[in-house]
């Protein structure tokens, strides 16, 4: 899974504030993954990047991947962000925490 996480990170590092988000399916397609289980493999790779980013004290680049059915990441992203101590437990605070995380990602990608 390490190689796939690295590929996902490289793909996400090309996002810009003008075009910040991509979907899980778009990541799967860009990485050339085939069914079955593509979204699960993308999610596992993104979870690995989240663990790496938190361990390194960096913003979680996985925050840039959103659900096709909504405008935020899937619930698993928030569950892991809480478990890693990055987000508050209160789900009512998740949107603002996620928005701050996205801003921090672009601060890092921009060299800030």
Secondary structure as GFF3:
##gff-version 3
##sequence-region A 1 112
A	DSSP	alpha_helix	2	12	.	.	.	ID=ss1
A	DSSP	beta_strand	22	23	.	.	.	ID=ss2
A	DSSP	alpha_helix	24	30	.	.	.	ID=ss3
A	DSSP	alpha_helix	38	55	.	.	.	ID=ss4
A	DSSP	three_ten_helix	61	64	.	.	.	ID=ss5
A	DSSP	beta_strand	65	66	.	.	.	ID=ss6
A	DSSP	alpha_helix	75	83	.	.	.	ID=ss7
A	DSSP	three_ten_helix	91	93	.	.	.	ID=ss8
A	DSSP	alpha_helix	94	109	.	.	.	ID=ss9
###
